[in-house]
Amino acid sequence: VKTKRETALSAMGVHVGTDSTRAKEDVFNKDLKIVNQISGINKSPSSKLKGDRRSLDGMSPLQEYCNAISMIIPGLVCMYLYKHQPYEDWWSWRMSWMAFSVLIHLPFSCSYHVLLAKRMLEDAVDNTARRLDQSFIHFTCLVTGVALSQDEVFSTICVILNLYFISRLWAAEDAGLMERMGNIGVGVILYGFPPPLR
């Protein structure tokens, strides 16, 4: 039986559900929420932002420590090759510069991932450590591109683009996620071009 208030609202065209209808809707909404959580529908970028901002892409501390270790391995390879050269005069200026870029990137990358692992950064993205890490990624792309290329025009393009990408990391309105990832992708592709083209 409808109350006077419900009758009046219905007359105005406002739908008023009964208690049983509301109860069914609540159960349906709860079930839908559970299904969405299981299927991963709600795992959007915006939902990640509602979580721990000290975590990058939801990575656990163990994963971040593994990231740091993965950055140490190239440095160890460089040191091994320095002590055990494959052949005489293997350490040309090109090899020296590439090894230097890898080694100089190492402390910035490791420190960033360790800080993430320890949850010591208030924001995993908006911080100086992340900008330094990605700046030296571009520095490594720049140096490797020049070292592997024998074309002055290509080397100049590689230098200019990577310097521009670095400037975007430190701009007042710095690059967003898609731009940053795109810039790193371009930097990596650029230094991969020279060897196949020889």
SEVEX-225691 format. One line per 10 residues: number of its first residue (from 1); their letters; for each residue x, z, y of N, C-alpha, C. Coordinates in nm, 2 decimals, padded with zeros to 4 digits. Atoms other than C-alpha are relative to their C-alpha. Layout:
N
NUM> a> X Z Y X Z Y X Z Y ~ ...;
This chain:
198
1> vktkretals> 00.09 00.00 -00.12 00.00 00.00 00.00 00.09 00.00 00.12 ~ -00.08 00.01 -00.12 00.14 -00.10 00.34 -00.04 00.10 00.10 ~ 00.03 -00.09 -00.11 00.17 00.14 00.62 -00.05 -00.08 00.12 ~ 00.05 00.06 -00.12 00.03 00.07 00.96 00.12 -00.08 00.07 ~ -00.12 00.06 -00.07 00.39 -00.01 01.09 00.03 -00.13 -00.08 ~ -00.03 00.12 00.08 00.45 -00.25 00.80 -00.10 -00.11 00.02 ~ 00.11 00.10 -00.03 00.11 -00.42 00.86 00.02 -00.07 00.13 ~ -00.02 00.05 -00.14 00.19 -00.46 01.23 00.12 -00.10 00.00 ~ -00.12 00.09 00.00 00.54 -00.61 01.16 -00.03 -00.12 -00.08 ~ 00.04 00.12 00.08 00.39 -00.85 00.90 -00.08 -00.09 00.09;
11> amgvhvgtds> 00.08 00.08 -00.09 00.14 -00.96 01.16 00.08 -00.08 00.10 ~ -00.09 00.07 -00.09 00.43 -01.05 01.39 00.09 -00.10 -00.06 ~ -00.08 00.10 00.07 00.59 -01.26 01.12 00.13 00.06 -00.05 ~ -00.13 -00.07 00.05 00.86 -01.00 01.03 -00.03 00.04 -00.14 ~ 00.01 -00.04 00.14 00.91 -00.97 00.66 00.05 00.14 -00.03 ~ -00.04 -00.14 00.04 00.91 -00.62 00.53 -00.01 00.02 -00.15 ~ 00.00 -00.01 00.14 01.02 -00.56 00.18 -00.04 00.14 -00.05 ~ 00.03 -00.13 00.06 00.90 -00.27 -00.04 00.13 00.07 -00.04 ~ -00.11 -00.08 00.05 01.13 00.00 -00.16 00.06 -00.06 -00.13 ~ -00.05 00.05 00.12 01.15 -00.16 -00.50 00.08 -00.14 00.02;
21> trakedvfnk> -00.07 00.13 -00.04 01.25 -00.50 -00.34 00.13 00.03 00.06 ~ -00.13 -00.04 -00.06 01.52 -00.33 -00.14 00.09 00.05 -00.10 ~ -00.09 -00.05 00.11 01.65 -00.16 -00.45 00.05 -00.11 -00.08 ~ -00.05 00.12 00.07 01.67 -00.49 -00.63 00.10 -00.08 00.08 ~ -00.10 00.07 -00.08 01.85 -00.65 -00.34 00.13 00.07 00.01 ~ -00.12 -00.08 00.00 02.10 -00.36 -00.33 00.08 -00.02 -00.13 ~ -00.07 00.02 00.13 02.17 -00.40 -00.70 00.06 -00.14 -00.01 ~ -00.05 00.14 00.00 02.20 -00.78 -00.66 00.13 -00.01 00.08 ~ -00.12 00.01 -00.09 02.45 -00.74 -00.37 00.12 00.07 -00.06 ~ -00.11 -00.07 00.07 02.66 -00.49 -00.56 00.05 -00.08 -00.11;
31> dlkivnqisg> -00.05 00.08 00.12 02.67 -00.71 -00.87 00.08 -00.12 00.06 ~ -00.06 00.12 -00.06 02.76 -01.01 -00.65 00.14 00.04 00.05 ~ -00.13 -00.05 -00.06 03.04 -00.81 -00.48 00.10 00.02 -00.12 ~ -00.08 -00.02 00.12 03.18 -00.71 -00.83 00.05 -00.14 -00.05 ~ -00.04 00.13 00.05 03.17 -01.07 -00.95 00.10 -00.07 00.09 ~ -00.10 00.07 -00.09 03.35 -01.20 -00.64 00.13 00.06 -00.01 ~ -00.13 -00.06 00.01 03.62 -00.94 -00.67 00.07 -00.04 -00.13 ~ -00.06 00.04 00.13 03.68 -01.03 -01.04 00.05 -00.14 00.01 ~ -00.04 00.15 00.00 03.68 -01.41 -00.97 00.10 -00.03 00.11 ~ -00.10 00.03 -00.11 03.90 -01.37 -00.66 -00.05 -00.07 00.11;
41> inkspssklk> 00.06 00.07 -00.11 03.66 -01.53 -00.42 00.03 00.06 00.13 ~ -00.02 -00.07 -00.13 03.72 -01.26 -00.16 00.15 00.01 00.03 ~ -00.15 -00.01 -00.03 04.10 -01.30 -00.18 00.04 -00.11 00.10 ~ -00.03 00.09 -00.11 04.12 -01.49 00.15 00.11 00.06 00.08 ~ -00.10 -00.06 -00.09 04.40 -01.46 00.41 -00.05 00.11 00.08 ~ 00.06 -00.11 -00.08 04.17 -01.25 00.62 -00.01 00.13 -00.07 ~ 00.02 -00.12 00.08 04.11 -01.01 00.34 00.14 00.07 -00.02 ~ -00.14 -00.05 00.01 04.49 -00.97 00.30 00.04 00.08 00.12 ~ -00.04 -00.07 -00.13 04.52 -00.86 00.66 -00.07 00.14 00.00 ~ 00.06 -00.13 00.00 04.28 -00.57 00.59 00.07 00.09 -00.09;
51> gdrrsldgms> -00.07 -00.09 00.09 04.52 -00.44 00.33 00.12 00.06 00.07 ~ -00.12 -00.06 -00.06 04.87 -00.29 00.38 00.07 -00.10 00.07 ~ -00.07 00.10 -00.09 05.02 -00.48 00.67 00.15 00.01 -00.03 ~ -00.14 -00.01 00.03 05.36 -00.36 00.55 00.04 -00.08 -00.12 ~ -00.03 00.08 00.12 05.33 -00.58 00.24 -00.01 -00.14 00.03 ~ 00.01 00.15 -00.03 05.41 -00.95 00.26 -00.06 -00.07 -00.12 ~ 00.08 00.08 00.11 05.16 -01.16 00.06 -00.03 00.09 -00.12 ~ 00.04 -00.09 00.11 05.06 -00.85 -00.14 00.11 00.03 -00.10 ~ -00.11 -00.02 00.10 05.41 -00.83 -00.31 00.03 00.15 -00.01 ~ -00.03 -00.14 00.03 05.50 -00.50 -00.47 00.15 00.03 00.04;
61> plqeycnais> -00.14 -00.03 -00.03 05.82 -00.31 -00.39 00.10 -00.06 -00.10 ~ -00.09 00.06 00.11 05.97 -00.43 -00.73 00.02 -00.15 00.03 ~ -00.01 00.14 -00.02 05.90 -00.79 -00.64 00.10 -00.03 00.12 ~ -00.08 00.02 -00.12 06.07 -00.75 -00.30 00.15 00.03 -00.03 ~ -00.14 -00.03 00.04 06.38 -00.59 -00.46 00.05 -00.12 -00.08 ~ -00.04 00.12 00.08 06.39 -00.89 -00.70 00.03 -00.12 00.10 ~ -00.03 00.10 -00.10 06.37 -01.12 -00.39 00.14 00.03 00.06 ~ -00.13 -00.04 -00.06 06.67 -00.93 -00.24 00.12 -00.04 -00.10 ~ -00.10 00.03 00.10 06.87 -00.97 -00.57 00.02 -00.15 -00.01 ~ -00.01 00.15 00.01 06.79 -01.34 -00.58 00.08 -00.06 00.11;
71> miipglvcmy> -00.08 00.05 -00.11 06.96 -01.38 -00.25 00.14 00.03 -00.02 ~ -00.14 -00.04 00.02 07.27 -01.21 -00.37 00.07 -00.10 -00.09 ~ -00.06 00.09 00.10 07.32 -01.46 -00.66 00.08 -00.12 00.06 ~ -00.08 00.11 -00.06 07.42 -01.76 -00.44 00.13 00.05 00.06 ~ -00.12 -00.05 -00.06 07.67 -01.54 -00.26 00.11 00.03 -00.11 ~ -00.10 -00.02 00.12 07.83 -01.44 -00.60 00.05 -00.13 -00.05 ~ -00.04 00.14 00.05 07.84 -01.81 -00.70 00.11 -00.05 00.09 ~ -00.10 00.05 -00.09 08.03 -01.89 -00.38 00.13 00.07 -00.02 ~ -00.12 -00.08 00.02 08.28 -01.61 -00.44 00.07 -00.04 -00.13 ~ -00.06 00.04 00.13 08.33 -01.72 -00.80 00.07 -00.13 00.02;
81> lykhqpyedw> -00.06 00.13 -00.02 08.40 -02.08 -00.70 00.12 00.01 00.09 ~ -00.12 -00.01 -00.09 08.64 -01.96 -00.43 00.12 00.05 -00.08 ~ -00.11 -00.05 00.09 08.84 -01.78 -00.70 00.04 -00.09 -00.11 ~ -00.02 00.09 00.12 08.80 -02.04 -00.97 -00.04 -00.14 00.05 ~ 00.03 00.13 -00.05 08.81 -02.38 -00.80 -00.01 -00.10 -00.11 ~ 00.01 00.10 00.11 08.69 -02.67 -01.02 00.12 -00.10 00.00 ~ -00.12 00.08 -00.01 08.98 -02.88 -00.89 00.07 00.03 00.13 ~ -00.08 -00.03 -00.12 09.25 -02.87 -00.63 -00.06 -00.07 00.13 ~ 00.06 00.04 -00.12 09.14 -02.91 -00.27 -00.15 -00.02 00.00 ~ 00.15 00.00 00.02 08.78 -02.85 -00.38 -00.06 00.06 00.13;
91> wswrmswmaf> 00.06 -00.07 -00.12 08.73 -02.62 -00.07 00.04 -00.08 00.12 ~ -00.01 00.08 -00.12 08.70 -02.89 00.19 -00.07 00.07 00.12 ~ 00.07 -00.06 -00.11 08.56 -02.81 00.54 -00.15 00.00 -00.03 ~ 00.14 00.01 00.03 08.22 -02.92 00.41 -00.04 00.11 -00.10 ~ 00.04 -00.11 00.09 08.22 -02.68 00.12 00.02 00.14 00.06 ~ -00.02 -00.13 -00.07 08.36 -02.40 00.34 -00.12 00.03 00.09 ~ 00.12 -00.03 -00.09 08.08 -02.44 00.59 -00.12 00.03 -00.07 ~ 00.12 -00.03 00.08 07.81 -02.45 00.33 00.01 00.14 -00.06 ~ -00.02 -00.14 00.05 07.95 -02.13 00.17 -00.02 00.10 00.11 ~ 00.01 -00.09 -00.12 07.98 -01.97 00.51 -00.15 00.02 00.04;
101> svlihlpfsc> 00.14 -00.01 -00.04 07.61 -02.04 00.59 -00.08 00.08 -00.10 ~ 00.07 -00.08 00.11 07.50 -01.90 00.25 00.03 00.15 00.02 ~ -00.05 -00.14 -00.01 07.71 -01.58 00.30 -00.05 00.07 00.13 ~ 00.05 -00.07 -00.12 07.60 -01.52 00.66 -00.15 00.02 00.00 ~ 00.15 -00.03 00.02 07.23 -01.55 00.56 -00.02 00.12 -00.09 ~ 00.02 -00.11 00.10 07.28 -01.30 00.28 -00.04 00.13 00.05 ~ 00.03 -00.14 -00.04 07.28 -00.97 00.47 -00.14 00.01 00.07 ~ 00.13 00.00 -00.07 06.98 -01.07 00.69 -00.12 -00.01 -00.09 ~ 00.11 00.02 00.10 06.77 -01.18 00.40 -00.02 00.12 -00.09 ~ 00.00 -00.12 00.08 06.86 -00.89 00.18 -00.06 00.12 00.07;
111> syhvllakrm> 00.05 -00.12 -00.08 06.79 -00.63 00.45 -00.15 -00.02 00.02 ~ 00.14 00.02 -00.03 06.45 -00.79 00.53 -00.08 00.04 -00.13 ~ 00.07 -00.02 00.12 06.34 -00.78 00.16 00.01 00.15 -00.04 ~ -00.01 -00.14 00.03 06.47 -00.42 00.11 -00.09 00.08 00.09 ~ 00.09 -00.07 -00.10 06.29 -00.31 00.43 -00.15 -00.01 -00.05 ~ 00.14 00.03 00.05 05.97 -00.47 00.28 -00.03 00.09 -00.12 ~ 00.01 -00.08 00.12 06.03 -00.30 -00.05 -00.03 00.15 00.03 ~ 00.01 -00.14 -00.04 06.06 00.04 00.12 -00.11 00.03 00.09 ~ 00.11 -00.01 -00.09 05.76 -00.03 00.34 00.04 00.07 00.13 ~ -00.05 -00.05 -00.12 05.97 00.05 00.64 -00.04 -00.08 00.13;
121> ledavdntar> 00.04 00.09 -00.11 05.83 -00.23 00.86 -00.15 00.02 00.02 ~ 00.15 -00.02 -00.02 05.49 -00.16 01.03 -00.08 -00.12 -00.03 ~ 00.07 00.13 00.02 05.40 -00.53 01.01 00.10 -00.09 -00.08 ~ -00.10 00.08 00.09 05.56 -00.75 00.73 00.04 -00.13 00.07 ~ -00.02 00.13 -00.06 05.54 -01.06 00.95 00.05 00.01 00.15 ~ -00.03 -00.02 -00.14 05.56 -00.95 01.32 00.11 00.10 00.02 ~ -00.11 -00.09 -00.01 05.91 -00.81 01.32 00.13 -00.08 00.02 ~ -00.13 00.07 -00.03 06.27 -00.89 01.42 00.07 -00.04 -00.13 ~ -00.07 00.02 00.13 06.40 -00.87 01.05 -00.05 -00.13 -00.06 ~ 00.05 00.13 00.05 06.17 -01.16 00.95 00.05 -00.12 00.08;
131> rldqsfihft> -00.05 00.11 -00.08 06.27 -01.37 01.24 00.15 -00.03 -00.02 ~ -00.14 00.02 00.03 06.64 -01.32 01.17 00.02 -00.06 -00.14 ~ -00.01 00.06 00.13 06.59 -01.40 00.80 -00.03 -00.15 00.01 ~ 00.04 00.14 -00.01 06.41 -01.73 00.88 00.09 -00.08 00.10 ~ -00.10 00.07 -00.09 06.65 -01.81 01.17 00.12 -00.04 -00.08 ~ -00.12 00.03 00.08 06.94 -01.80 00.92 -00.03 -00.10 -00.12 ~ 00.04 00.11 00.09 06.74 -02.01 00.67 00.02 -00.13 00.07 ~ -00.01 00.13 -00.08 06.73 -02.28 00.94 00.15 -00.02 00.03 ~ -00.14 00.02 -00.03 07.10 -02.22 01.02 00.07 -00.06 -00.13 ~ -00.05 00.05 00.13 07.18 -02.28 00.65 -00.04 -00.14 -00.02;
141> clvtgvalsq> 00.04 00.14 00.01 06.97 -02.60 00.65 00.08 -00.09 00.10 ~ -00.08 00.07 -00.10 07.15 -02.71 00.97 00.14 -00.03 -00.05 ~ -00.14 00.01 00.04 07.50 -02.65 00.83 00.01 -00.09 -00.12 ~ 00.00 00.08 00.12 07.42 -02.80 00.49 -00.03 -00.14 00.02 ~ 00.03 00.14 -00.04 07.26 -03.11 00.64 00.12 -00.07 00.06 ~ -00.12 00.06 -00.06 07.57 -03.17 00.85 00.11 -00.02 -00.10 ~ -00.11 00.01 00.10 07.81 -03.10 00.57 -00.02 -00.11 -00.10 ~ 00.03 00.10 00.11 07.64 -03.33 00.32 -00.01 -00.14 00.06 ~ 00.02 00.13 -00.06 07.59 -03.61 00.57 00.13 -00.06 00.05 ~ -00.11 00.08 -00.06 07.84 -03.88 00.68 -00.05 -00.08 00.12;
151> devfsticvi> 00.06 00.08 -00.11 07.61 -04.02 00.95 -00.02 00.10 00.12 ~ 00.01 -00.08 -00.12 07.64 -03.88 01.30 -00.14 00.01 00.06 ~ 00.13 00.00 -00.05 07.29 -03.97 01.40 -00.09 00.09 -00.08 ~ 00.07 -00.09 00.09 07.14 -03.80 01.10 00.04 00.15 00.02 ~ -00.04 -00.14 -00.02 07.35 -03.49 01.16 -00.05 00.06 00.13 ~ 00.06 -00.05 -00.13 07.24 -03.47 01.52 -00.15 00.03 -00.01 ~ 00.14 -00.02 00.01 06.88 -03.50 01.43 -00.02 00.13 -00.08 ~ 00.01 -00.12 00.08 06.93 -03.22 01.17 00.02 00.12 00.08 ~ -00.03 -00.12 -00.09 07.09 -02.99 01.43 -00.11 00.02 00.10 ~ 00.10 -00.01 -00.11 06.83 -03.06 01.70 -00.13 00.06 -00.06;
161> lnlyfisrlw> 00.13 -00.04 00.06 06.53 -03.01 01.47 00.01 00.15 -00.04 ~ -00.01 -00.14 00.05 06.66 -02.68 01.31 00.02 00.09 00.12 ~ -00.01 -00.09 -00.12 06.75 -02.54 01.65 -00.13 00.02 00.07 ~ 00.14 -00.01 -00.05 06.40 -02.62 01.77 -00.08 00.09 -00.09 ~ 00.07 -00.09 00.09 06.26 -02.45 01.46 00.03 00.15 00.02 ~ -00.05 -00.14 -00.02 06.47 -02.14 01.53 -00.07 00.05 00.14 ~ 00.06 -00.04 -00.12 06.34 -02.14 01.89 -00.15 00.04 -00.01 ~ 00.14 -00.03 00.02 05.98 -02.14 01.77 -00.02 00.14 -00.06 ~ 00.01 -00.14 00.06 06.05 -01.82 01.57 00.00 00.11 00.11 ~ -00.03 -00.10 -00.10 06.15 -01.64 01.89 -00.09 -00.02 00.13;
171> aaedaglmer> 00.08 00.03 -00.12 05.90 -01.79 02.14 -00.10 00.11 00.02 ~ 00.10 -00.10 -00.04 05.65 -01.57 02.32 -00.13 -00.02 -00.09 ~ 00.11 00.03 00.10 05.37 -01.74 02.12 00.07 -00.07 -00.12 ~ -00.08 00.05 00.11 05.57 -01.78 01.80 -00.08 -00.08 -00.10 ~ 00.06 00.09 00.10 05.50 -02.02 01.52 -00.09 00.08 -00.10 ~ 00.09 -00.06 00.10 05.21 -01.93 01.29 00.05 -00.03 -00.14 ~ -00.05 00.01 00.14 05.24 -01.92 00.91 00.02 -00.14 -00.05 ~ 00.00 00.13 00.04 05.16 -02.28 00.84 00.12 -00.08 00.07 ~ -00.11 00.07 -00.07 05.40 -02.40 01.11 00.14 00.05 -00.05 ~ -00.13 -00.05 00.05 05.68 -02.17 00.99 00.04 -00.06 -00.14;
181> mgnigvgvil> -00.02 00.05 00.13 05.64 -02.28 00.63 00.03 -00.16 00.00 ~ -00.02 00.15 -00.02 05.62 -02.65 00.74 00.14 -00.03 00.05 ~ -00.13 00.02 -00.06 05.94 -02.61 00.95 00.11 00.02 -00.10 ~ -00.10 -00.03 00.10 06.13 -02.46 00.66 00.00 -00.11 -00.10 ~ 00.01 00.12 00.09 06.01 -02.74 00.43 00.07 -00.12 00.05 ~ -00.07 00.11 -00.07 06.13 -03.00 00.68 00.15 00.02 00.00 ~ -00.15 -00.03 00.00 06.47 -02.83 00.71 00.06 -00.02 -00.14 ~ -00.06 00.01 00.14 06.52 -02.82 00.33 00.00 -00.15 -00.04 ~ 00.00 00.14 00.03 06.41 -03.18 00.29 00.11 -00.08 00.07 ~ -00.10 00.07 -00.08 06.64 -03.30 00.56 00.14 00.01 -00.06;
191> ygfppplr> -00.14 -00.01 00.06 06.96 -03.16 00.40 00.00 -00.05 -00.14 ~ 00.00 00.06 00.13 06.85 -03.30 00.07 00.00 -00.15 00.00 ~ 00.00 00.15 -00.01 06.84 -03.66 00.20 00.13 -00.06 -00.02 ~ -00.13 00.07 00.00 07.21 -03.74 00.24 00.06 -00.04 -00.14 ~ -00.06 00.04 00.13 07.33 -03.72 -00.13 -00.06 -00.12 -00.07 ~ 00.06 00.11 00.07 07.07 -03.96 -00.28 00.02 -00.13 00.08 ~ -00.01 00.13 -00.08 07.12 -04.21 00.01 00.14 -00.05 00.00 ~ -00.13 00.05 00.00 07.49 -04.24 -00.04 00.02 -00.12 -00.09;
